[in-house]
Amino acid sequence: MNYTEESTEYLRIIDDVKNWENWSNSTIKEFHKCNKNISTTDTRIFRANDKDNNVDNSWYLAKAWIADKKEVYDEEAEEVGELINLSMFFINFCPFCGKELKKDKIT
């Protein structure tokens, strides 16, 4: 199976909140859904606490790279659907729409 952005299985993996929580080692409290985000399949903005129950409520911009058949063939991953890389940044404003993201709520 080819895990492209059009693939149903790819979308199932990337849309699963539990996957994002495992990948980021956090408990997600809410997502900022921005209609100006042109990379909606693999990029998320969310407010989260770390899994050690430290109440942080920080906002993150996260981008996930999920393996497809090509990465497995090239030996960059062991299986299709595996997380290859996750990049995360603390943010205070949405980089797509400019909204201020506060620790208690979106303004």
N, C-alpha and C positions, 0 to 999 in steps of 0.2 A: 504494500500500500504506500502511496506517495503522500507524505504529509505536507501538502502545499496549503497556502492560505485558503484555498477553495475547498479543501478536504473536510468532510464532516468530522472525522476522527481528530484531525488537527484542531478544529474549532472546539470540540468537546474537551480536549486537553487544555487548551489555552483559556477557555471560559470557566473552568472549574476553579472556584474560589479556594478550595482546599489545596490545589496545586500551587497557586500563588502564595498561600500561607506557608506551605512546606518549603518552597523555593526561597522565600524571603525570611524564613524563621520568625514569623510574626503572626499576630492575630489581627486580621483586617476588620476594621470598624465600619468603614464606608469607602465607596469609590466615588471619585469625581468623574462624571461622564461628560465629556466635552465634545461638542459637535465639530469643533475645529481640529480635533486630533485626527490627522490623516493616517496614522498607523494604528488603527483600533484593534487589530488582531493580536499584536504582540507587545503593545505598550499600554501600561495601566498607570493611573494616578490613584493612590489610595492612602487613607489615614489608618495607622496601625500601631499596636503595642508589640513589643518583642515577646517571644514565647516564655521568657522568664518572669512574666507578669509585671514587669516594670511598666507603669502607666506613663507612656510617653506621648501618645496621640500625635506623633509626627506625621507629616505628609511626605510621600515618596513618589518619585517618578521611576518606574521600573520597566525595563525592556527585556523580554525573554527570547532566547534563541533555542528553538526546539529542533531536534534532529529529524531529518527525513531520510529516505532511502539512500540518497547521495552521500550524506554524512556517514552513514553506516558503511557503505561501500568504500568510502575514502578512509575508513577507520578513525574518524573523528568522534564517533559515538559507538556504543555497543548495541543499542537498539533504537528503532524508530520511536519517536515520542520522548526520548530522553532529553533532559535539560542540558544543553551544552554550556550556556552562559546566561547569567542574570546580572544586569547592570542596574544599580539603584542609586538614586541621589535624593538627599533631603531637599525639599522645596518649600517655599512660602507662597509662591504664586504659580498658577497654571502657565506653563510655557506656551500653550496653544491659544488660550483665550484671555490670559492676563488676570483672571480672578484671583483675589487674595484667598488663601487657604489658611484658616485659623485652626488651632488645635481643638477647639470645642465644636466648630461647625464651619460650613462653607459660607462666605459672605457674598 
